Amino acid sequence: MKALLVLLLAGCGSYSTYKTTRIVPDGQTEWLFGTQAAGAALPGNEAVLPMPETSAAVRRGFANRYELQLSTTLLAVKQVRTGSLELGGKMRVAEHGRWSLAVGAAGGYRYAESGGAVIEGGHVAVPVIFGVDIGRNQLVFSVTGGYQRYYASGARPVSVPFIGDSIGFLYQISDHFGVMHEVGFAYTPTDNFMTDSSRLFHLGIALTWTR
């Protein structure tokens, strides 16, 4: 269970992605469709190939300060099948001029199958998000801490605590459409047969549509 495959599947692309401090206007819904890659990079310049996935999410705003989000990821090829489902919330807590701050919390489920082996797990994540508006666009920095736990039949559970950061840029094309770019890295002390720690990574791009 502590092989590289577990860390590949535990990459930080399945939790609290595509973050901004902006809240969907009260009574409106934002849809998000993206493509991304996630995995693990091992110390000593040993790298694991990224795992590509498609992603989709729906966000709903309340009182122009709170937001709920339901998101999914999916990969379905012959060698590997993965999927995830996450429910999260976000609150904008401060703003001053172009600067703003939001905090969130999320929990979810992740599934992976490869070579007949099935791995399932759950995760929680708490991001702190900083944003600076550049015209109608936004540059985003965030710090996220969390915990993942994975299970497989005939093997001991694996715990993957993590802490990391990400940088993103929201290019707002119009009032209804935007493009979100994001890259993130996280550290976990979970070992992997080769080293006693690993670095998780995520990169992705998504189209947002608000109506």
MOZI-V516689 format. One record per run of one state. SS is the DSSP state (a for helix, b for strand, c for the rest). FROM is the first residue (numbers start at 1). LEN is the number of residues. If there is no record, write none. Layout:
# MOZI-V516689
ss from len
SS FROM LEN
SS FROM LEN
This chain:
# MOZI-V516689
ss from len
c 1 3
a 4 6
c 10 16
b 26 1
c 27 2
b 29 14
c 43 3
b 46 2
c 48 3
b 51 12
c 63 3
b 66 11
c 77 3
b 80 17
c 97 2
b 99 16
c 115 2
b 117 18
c 135 2
b 137 15
c 152 6
b 158 15
c 173 4
b 177 12
c 189 9
b 198 13
c 211 1
